[in-house]
C-alpha cells in the first residue's frame, strides 16, 4: 500500500472511530454528561460506563484517571475490585449446579455443610450475644442463603451483633480459606430466625462454599471453568497476573471534609487464598457486561449455554414473599444504597418496592421504591466501591458503571446517589 493510500486509510479509520464515539455521546447524551460531570466536579477520580442494548454495545466511555497521583488516565481496560458485585456471579455459579440436579433449593444447608445443623439465634441482635440465644426453629435452606433470608448478617450494621460478627470474621487473621470462614460463621448464632427477615448478610460465602463442596473444586477454579472461561471474562478473578496488576483502578475514599483521598487500604491483587462469595473479585467493565449479556439472554452467551432459561427466570423472581418483617413506605428507614436501607432496629433491610431473587435485587414497584427512573422487572446489584450494574429485560438493556470510591470503613455521602443518577441519565436517553 502506498504511503498516501495508507495515510488515507488510517485517517478513515480514525474518522470512523471518532464518528462512532460522537454517535454514542449523542445517543446517550444525558448519561455521557452525567459521567463527565461526576469527574469534573470531583465526586469521582475516574469512571467507566458501558451500555449494551438490543444485542450490541451502544455506549463505551471513560472519564478521568486510573490513578490520580501518577496522573495515569483511564483507557477502558482497567480492572476494578468489585466488592459485592461478586455476589451475583457466585450465585450464578451455584445455580449451574442446580441445573445439573446437584441440589434442591429447599434442601437444608446442613445436608452439605454439617456444621450448619442445630443453629442458635440471638434473642436480640441489637444487644448482641449478651442477650442470650434460642434454638433456630427451622433449618437454614439453600434458597434462604441465596436470597439473604437465612437469618445471617453482614457485620456492617450499626448494632452490637454486627460489631461482634465483624470482629470474629473480618478481623480474624486466622481465616485463610473459604472453608475456614464458613466454619467460623457456623459457630456464631444467627441474627434472626431463618426465613423471617431479609437481612443483608455473609450468606453468599455459604453459597461459594456450597459450590466447592458440590463441585469438588475450589471456588476460583469453578468460576474460571464454568463462568469466566465460557464468557471470555479474561480479566476476572481473585488473583491477577503481573500485567493485569498494572491496570487495577486505584481506590479512593471520602474524608470528613468530602474530599477524595487515596484509600489507606488498597485491594491485594495476588496471593489471595480466601475466595469469598461476598466480595474479593476483580473484573473489567467489559467482562461484567458479558456476564450481564448472558443473564439478559436467558443464560446464553455467544452460543454457549451457562444456565437454563427457566433457571434465569427463577433467579430473577422474588424469593422474599414469605418473610415476616417486611418494610412498607410508612415504616422509618434510611436509604443506605440502591435496594438496601437501615431500618428502625439498625439492621440492613430490603428497601420498599423491591424484592430479592437468588443473588439479585429486583425492582417490583418503582413508585413505592421512589426510583421513578427505574423500571419494573429490572434486576441489579452494586458494590461497596461504588460500582453498579442493572439489567432491564423489557428494554433488552445492560448497564455497567465502574469506579472505585470506598463505602465500608469510610464515609461516602454518595452511597445511593451514584446509582440513582445513573438510572436517571440512562433512562432519559432511552426511546
Secondary structure, 3 states (H helix, E strand, C coil): CCHHHHHHHHHHHHHHHHHHHHHHHHHCHHHHHHHHHHHHCCCCCEEEEEEEECCEEEEEEEEEEEECCCCEECCCCCEEECHHHHHHHHHHHHHHHHHCCCCCCCCEHHHCCHHHCCCEEECCCCCHHHHCEEECCCCCEHHHHHCCCCCCCCCCCCCHHHHHHHHHHCCCCCCCCHHHHHHHHHCCCECCCCCCECCCCCHHHHHHHHHHHHHCCCHHHHHHHHHHCCCCCCCCECCCCHHHHCCECCCEEECCCCCEEECCCCCCCCCCCCCCCCCCCEEEHHHHHHHHHHHHCCCEECCEECCCHHHHHHHCCCCCCCCCECCCCCCCEEEEECCEEEECCCCEEECCCEEECCCCEEECCCCCCCCCCCCCCCEEEEECCCEEEEEECCCCEEEEEECCECCCCCCCCCCCHHHHHHHHHHHHHCC
